[in-house]
């Protein structure tokens, strides 16, 4: 905390007429409300290396705190960097920085700093955090022009845990980095929050201090340059030291509990799974009235349930709400998920004619579930609906699916999808809400002259209105290219020839 303050508070900084000016801002405690970078190091530790690395970081954090407050800010941060990154692949760190951290960073932007920061035409962030950790968020989401951060040492594509010269960017190192980047040109505005920011703030024409205030409300998501529609990672909440400790303590309890819940859903008759889930702490809320099952003796085709897509478990909870098993089609699924699934899952081939024939065949056998978004979305948005389903039947029932998780996300774009059900059921009290909407009247189907795209878009709007979500034109390819650099296909391993035995 600053004891002798030569700079006015950021609230006194005018933001009008600065379109041609340059601003330089610190990150933690300045551009962000939170003054501690521990939660973001913890996110990287858990997402790349799991709960044991998170434990290592948590055990190292008291030493980091002692060094930070009683020896030097630089020494404390170096301990956090070493405990978090040593041995990690650089590509994995970059992946987490691109797909996981922006969601958490964007929910912690300081409103006054953001007001001044966005009023300037050229923006630079000067931070003690490793540049590799913050650059994707700052440049891609906030439109920052220049990021000056601590550079980490690497060896053969892995982080060494040490930092490159001149070391962690604090105090004089920040001022030196700023001078190296701008030369003799003085930035117009400098924003900082602590005494070690004074050297670089003094190099700017104007300097403003961001005082700590735990009551500050973060910038609303809708005010950001880009909405965060796609994000990855397993953790729902920001892992503060207390939250990190709870995750570590809960994991040995949560995993066996998840296995028990999955066993109940897989082995028990679907008619009693609803009650078994309630007994095991899984809450299922059913709204609306589903249509009765079609009798095969009548010769009618089954009903096609059109579901919004939140997790791989959507069809399972749909069946739980119905009290009976029905088949489901999916674009990609891991082998483990197929094995433990209590219902028939049919993988689509992405060939329109082949998939249409498959869906028609399944509808002749009974009711069927499909998620036309083709992939999950965590935020209150619906991705574009594929229109293929609308061409195949007029028996269409929209279903709005929504879930609640307090600790772990049950989806991933970067990780192994086989663990998705386990992470969902590892939450202390996971919940699903299944809302059956009215069956589409004949005049709104393709049999009455509507195009398949009109039908798909109508159902998307109806589900979005029910959930208070926003419709988008994004697709599964947009999501996976943004988060994982691929199209989201689960590649199957080639099967061994029939006359071969593994190892021979």
ROLUM-914604 format. One line per field, with one value per residue (C-alpha): residue in three letters; z, y, x. Coordinates in pm, whole numbers. Layout:
<nodes>
r <- ala ...
w <- Z ...
v <- Y ...
u <- X ...
</nodes>
This chain:
<nodes>
r <- unk unk unk unk unk unk unk unk unk unk unk unk unk unk unk unk unk unk unk unk unk unk unk unk unk unk unk unk unk unk unk unk unk unk unk unk unk unk unk unk unk unk unk unk unk unk unk unk unk unk unk unk unk unk unk unk unk unk unk unk unk unk unk unk unk unk unk unk unk unk unk unk unk unk unk unk unk unk unk unk unk unk unk unk unk unk unk unk unk unk unk unk unk unk unk unk unk unk unk unk unk unk unk unk unk unk unk unk unk unk unk unk unk unk unk unk unk unk unk unk unk unk unk unk unk unk unk unk unk unk unk unk unk unk unk unk unk unk unk unk unk unk unk unk unk unk unk unk unk unk unk unk unk unk unk unk unk unk unk unk unk unk unk unk unk unk unk unk unk unk unk unk unk unk unk unk unk unk unk unk unk unk unk unk unk unk unk unk unk unk unk unk unk unk unk unk unk unk unk unk unk unk unk unk unk unk unk unk unk unk unk unk unk unk unk unk unk unk unk unk unk unk unk unk unk unk unk unk unk unk unk unk unk unk unk unk unk unk unk unk unk unk unk unk unk unk unk unk unk unk unk unk unk unk unk unk unk unk unk unk unk unk unk unk unk unk unk unk unk unk unk unk unk unk unk unk unk unk unk unk unk unk unk unk unk unk unk unk unk unk unk unk unk unk unk unk unk unk unk unk unk unk unk unk unk unk unk unk unk unk unk unk unk unk unk unk unk unk unk unk unk unk unk unk unk unk unk unk unk unk unk unk unk unk unk unk unk unk unk unk unk unk unk unk unk unk unk unk unk unk unk unk unk unk unk unk unk unk unk unk unk unk unk unk unk unk unk unk unk unk unk unk unk unk unk unk unk unk unk unk unk unk unk unk unk unk unk unk unk unk unk unk unk unk unk unk unk unk unk unk unk unk unk unk unk unk unk unk unk unk unk unk unk unk unk unk unk unk unk unk unk unk unk unk unk unk unk unk unk unk unk unk unk unk unk unk unk unk unk unk unk unk unk unk unk unk unk unk unk unk unk unk unk unk unk unk unk unk unk unk unk unk unk unk unk unk unk unk unk unk unk unk unk unk unk unk unk unk unk unk unk unk unk unk unk unk unk unk unk unk unk unk unk unk unk unk unk unk unk unk unk unk unk unk
w <- 0 -86 219 41 -254 -513 -752 -747 -744 -1078 -1018 -1078 -1421 -1706 -1991 -2259 -2553 -2506 -2836 -2955 -2621 -2482 -2151 -1957 -1681 -1427 -1413 -1066 -847 -1130 -1446 -1235 -901 -734 -609 -587 -888 -695 -840 -1197 -1118 -950 -1263 -1477 -1221 -1204 -1573 -1696 -1422 -1204 -834 -723 -887 -726 -390 -456 -538 -230 -6 -163 -127 244 153 -142 89 343 74 -96 214 415 161 -188 -417 -686 -470 -376 -736 -842 -597 -744 -1097 -1013 -825 -1105 -1424 -1366 -1615 -1799 -2177 -2316 -2556 -2261 -2086 -2403 -2442 -2091 -2135 -2450 -2348 -1968 -1816 -2022 -1862 -1512 -1600 -1778 -1471 -1256 -1455 -1246 -1371 -1317 -1462 -1754 -1815 -1845 -2023 -2302 -2352 -2485 -2843 -2768 -2476 -2302 -2002 -1783 -1544 -1316 -1438 -1700 -2041 -2176 -1915 -1985 -2346 -2511 -2286 -2314 -2691 -2814 -2577 -2464 -2777 -2595 -2834 -2625 -2336 -2127 -1875 -1703 -1946 -1840 -1914 -2134 -2234 -2516 -2517 -2139 -1875 -1636 -1363 -1364 -1518 -1781 -1727 -1603 -1374 -1250 -1372 -1048 -933 -1135 -1377 -1481 -1543 -1743 -1956 -2024 -2124 -2353 -2525 -2558 -2569 -2497 -2569 -2255 -2234 -2156 -1869 -1616 -1390 -1087 -743 -521 -432 -668 -957 -878 -1088 -1413 -1328 -1276 -1638 -1770 -1825 -1586 -1314 -1127 -836 -811 -437 -305 -247 -193 -253 -614 -868 -1179 -1527 -1667 -1927 -2189 -2176 -2294 -2656 -2713 -2521 -2373 -2545 -2552 -2263 -2131 -1808 -1535 -1248 -1206 -945 -922 -704 -417 -156 41 -270 -381 -40 -67 -415 -288 15 -184 -475 -284 -167 -488 -726 -545 -510 -884 -956 -732 -905 -1250 -1143 -1022 -1352 -1558 -1370 -1222 -1424 -1572 -1396 -1056 -1156 -1074 -710 -689 -806 -541 -274 -393 -396 -769 -820 -1126 -1189 -1455 -1607 -1872 -1987 -2218 -2481 -2404 -2574 -2919 -2943 -3205 -3293 -3442 -3695 -3609 -3596 -3268 -3133 -3191 -2880 -2981 -2684 -2603 -2530 -2195 -2129 -2265 -2002 -2159 -2308 -1977 -1780 -2053 -2001 -1625 -1666 -1899 -1669 -1962 -2187 -2539 -2796 -2870 -3156 -3104 -3317 -3109 -2795 -2616 -2590 -2209 -2230 -2468 -2226 -1917 -2094 -1984 -2318 -2681 -2827 -3203 -3347 -3653 -3949 -4063 -4401 -4451 -4644 -4413 -4099 -4237 -4306 -3959 -3782 -3982 -3888 -3519 -3528 -3664 -3354 -3108 -2960 -3017 -2866 -3062 -2974 -3305 -3176 -3218 -2918 -2571 -2470 -2108 -2141 -2191 -2568 -2814 -3106 -3456 -3494 -3771 -3983 -4083 -3814 -3944 -4280 -4128 -3913 -3807 -3458 -3293 -2922 -2809 -2472 -2280 -2075 -1810 -1537 -1228 -1104 -807 -839 -1169 -1528 -1694 -2039 -2202 -2541 -2466 -2229 -2246 -2292 -2117 -1785 -1852 -1667 -1372 -1332 -1350 -1086 -867 -785 -431 -548 -929 -1071 -1401 -1509 -1799 -1953 -2208 -2446 -2663 -2959 -3283 -3458 -3814 -3971 -3838 -3981 -4320 -4418 -4437 -4668 -4412 -4498 -4266 -4178 -4078 -3853 -3693 -3634 -3486 -3237 -3147 -3072 -2866 -2648 -2615 -2503 -2243 -2098 -2150 -2370 -2683 -3025 -3222 -3557 -3407 -3475 -3313 -3546 -3421 -3063 -3109 -3330 -3063 -2769 -2896 -3248 -3404 -3523 -3214 -3366 -3131 -3327 -3283 -3260 -3546 -3455 -3461 -3737 -3624 -3642 -3438 -3065 -2886 -2815 -3078
v <- 0 347 548 866 928 1188 1090 1164 887 744 877 1227 1138 1290 1050 1294 1390 1120 938 1016 956 656 487 247 42 -217 -528 -677 -415 -161 -289 -574 -523 -812 -735 -1100 -1305 -1635 -1741 -1714 -1908 -2167 -2194 -2267 -2517 -2712 -2701 -2812 -3048 -3130 -3131 -3234 -2928 -2715 -2866 -2790 -2428 -2393 -2530 -2287 -1984 -1910 -1887 -1665 -1441 -1408 -1318 -1079 -874 -899 -948 -831 -835 -991 -1288 -1374 -1370 -1587 -1855 -1854 -1873 -2165 -2363 -2311 -2351 -2566 -2855 -2750 -2756 -2403 -2505 -2613 -2280 -2093 -2307 -2230 -1861 -1853 -2075 -2054 -1734 -1473 -1572 -1507 -1198 -1036 -1072 -867 -546 -227 19 342 201 60 399 573 282 263 639 635 544 341 100 -72 -306 -336 -630 -853 -1152 -1377 -1232 -1575 -1591 -1258 -1163 -1360 -1202 -851 -845 -1065 -957 -606 -484 -393 -281 -374 -615 -588 -871 -1102 -1340 -1702 -1929 -2232 -2542 -2776 -2648 -2663 -2392 -2404 -2219 -1941 -1596 -1434 -1118 -855 -1062 -1003 -669 -477 -141 -27 -319 -188 158 14 -199 106 317 40 16 390 542 912 939 983 797 1031 842 593 386 195 79 33 194 -29 124 476 453 384 621 901 851 935 1283 1209 943 816 576 306 276 -68 -101 -448 -308 -213 -374 -521 -393 -551 -821 -644 -344 -546 -514 -883 -1114 -1426 -1691 -1974 -2068 -2388 -2528 -2747 -2498 -2304 -2055 -1851 -2058 -1827 -1994 -2102 -2232 -2414 -2584 -2690 -2836 -3034 -3166 -3245 -3432 -3759 -3753 -3625 -3881 -4192 -4010 -3940 -4309 -4404 -4157 -4278 -4640 -4556 -4389 -4671 -4981 -4893 -4896 -4553 -4535 -4506 -4316 -3987 -4097 -4250 -3921 -3729 -3970 -3913 -3533 -3481 -3249 -3295 -3048 -3130 -2866 -2906 -3224 -3463 -3656 -4021 -4286 -4389 -4738 -4942 -5121 -4799 -4779 -4416 -4290 -4173 -3820 -3626 -3429 -3117 -3026 -2732 -2866 -2802 -3123 -3473 -3582 -3395 -3711 -3897 -3632 -3614 -3986 -3933 -3674 -3904 -4201 -4425 -4475 -4338 -4333 -4026 -3918 -3730 -3588 -3713 -3920 -4094 -4471 -4456 -4247 -4504 -4786 -4623 -4474 -4628 -4544 -4616 -4351 -4335 -4137 -3925 -3943 -3577 -3704 -3554 -3846 -4112 -3926 -3865 -4237 -4325 -4080 -4201 -4558 -4472 -4283 -4594 -4776 -4515 -4171 -4004 -3715 -3479 -3165 -2973 -2724 -3003 -2893 -2748 -2383 -2274 -1916 -1799 -1835 -2090 -2185 -2226 -2522 -2771 -2796 -3161 -3286 -3068 -3247 -3593 -3571 -3343 -3493 -3229 -3144 -2868 -2925 -2650 -2792 -2600 -2718 -2583 -2668 -2517 -2655 -2834 -2793 -3111 -3019 -2967 -2871 -2924 -3221 -3582 -3595 -3931 -3745 -3508 -3714 -3767 -3396 -3309 -3566 -3461 -3140 -3154 -3095 -3086 -2995 -3021 -2851 -3010 -2806 -2976 -2721 -2766 -2998 -2805 -2766 -2907 -2559 -2478 -2788 -2872 -3064 -2729 -2571 -2430 -2468 -2674 -2362 -2177 -2464 -2494 -2119 -2110 -2386 -2214 -1891 -2071 -2246 -1926 -1731 -1999 -1985 -1607 -1692 -1519 -1687 -1683 -1811 -1968 -2338 -2620 -2543 -2183 -2308 -2566 -2346 -2077 -2306 -2608 -2531 -2820 -2897 -3093 -3441 -3725 -3930 -4302 -4528 -4779 -5119 -5418 -5674 -5972 -6211 -5989 -5990 -5683 -5719 -5986
u <- 0 126 229 340 115 221 -61 -436 -696 -808 -1161 -1020 -880 -1083 -1159 -1273 -1053 -790 -844 -490 -319 -132 -213 9 -156 -49 -269 -339 -505 -516 -681 -821 -997 -816 -467 -359 -255 -275 -616 -485 -168 -392 -608 -303 -171 -497 -591 -248 -128 -427 -498 -146 10 -260 -163 205 119 -99 179 427 197 279 648 557 353 633 884 641 562 886 1167 1070 771 988 1095 737 621 917 806 455 595 824 557 306 505 813 811 495 479 475 198 -21 34 -59 -369 -493 -410 -623 -916 -951 -812 -1005 -1336 -1200 -998 -1293 -1515 -1274 -1214 -1199 -1466 -1267 -945 -1142 -1306 -969 -801 -1061 -1067 -711 -629 -313 -309 -20 -23 286 262 468 267 428 353 257 -20 -193 -119 -401 -665 -530 -480 -765 -1041 -947 -767 -444 -168 136 192 509 533 777 945 975 1269 1208 1402 1302 946 898 900 1197 1010 1270 1241 1460 1660 1593 1368 1016 880 834 966 1268 1234 893 1035 1324 1089 872 1171 1299 961 887 1236 1231 859 654 321 33 -131 8 -217 -87 -198 110 441 639 439 561 883 696 408 661 774 426 287 2 -16 -322 -350 -616 -696 -797 -1169 -1318 -1668 -1590 -1823 -1659 -1733 -2050 -1984 -2197 -1962 -1663 -1545 -1624 -1858 -1701 -1915 -1662 -1436 -1284 -1145 -1286 -1319 -1643 -1521 -1206 -965 -878 -656 -964 -1141 -825 -807 -1172 -1110 -811 -1003 -1318 -1155 -1086 -1449 -1604 -1453 -1590 -1923 -1922 -1856 -2150 -2381 -2274 -2326 -2676 -2764 -2614 -2732 -3071 -3394 -3459 -3795 -3622 -3307 -3483 -3528 -3179 -3028 -3220 -3097 -2738 -2765 -2833 -3130 -3352 -3636 -3894 -4124 -4389 -4560 -4376 -4575 -4652 -4438 -4553 -4697 -4515 -4839 -4978 -4697 -4623 -4266 -4121 -4103 -3781 -3683 -3485 -3263 -3040 -2692 -2523 -2326 -2282 -2537 -2831 -2989 -2941 -3127 -3392 -3451 -3451 -3725 -3921 -3876 -3783 -3479 -3472 -3192 -2980 -2755 -2429 -2150 -1860 -1827 -1543 -1531 -1559 -1876 -2027 -1948 -2100 -2403 -2736 -2899 -2822 -2590 -2543 -2254 -2330 -2093 -2122 -2238 -2584 -2737 -2593 -2702 -3053 -3098 -2969 -3203 -3506 -3426 -3395 -3727 -3896 -3773 -3906 -3844 -3509 -3309 -3085 -2888 -2874 -2616 -2363 -2159 -2206 -2203 -2161 -2275 -2639 -2620 -2755 -2533 -2674 -2908 -2838 -3153 -3122 -3363 -3648 -3644 -3690 -4005 -4288 -4304 -4084 -4078 -3838 -3669 -3491 -3203 -3014 -2776 -2606 -2257 -2075 -1723 -1648 -1761 -1885 -1755 -1416 -1280 -910 -918 -1034 -1411 -1428 -1394 -1686 -1951 -1716 -1643 -2014 -2107 -1811 -1997 -2141 -2500 -2521 -2860 -3047 -3367 -3556 -3840 -4064 -4216 -4523 -4499 -4463 -4800 -4817 -4835 -4488 -4320 -4174 -4489 -4672 -4417 -4175 -3807 -3589 -3390 -3708 -3814 -3467 -3443 -3794 -3714 -3387 -3576 -3842 -3582 -3378 -3687 -3767 -3416 -3366 -3068 -2942 -2939 -2613 -2486 -2174 -2109 -1910 -1620 -1610 -1593 -1320 -1107 -1121 -1048 -857 -736 -933 -1287 -1388 -1375 -1285 -1034 -1079 -777 -751 -881 -646 -703 -908 -613 -382 -335 -205 165 223
</nodes>
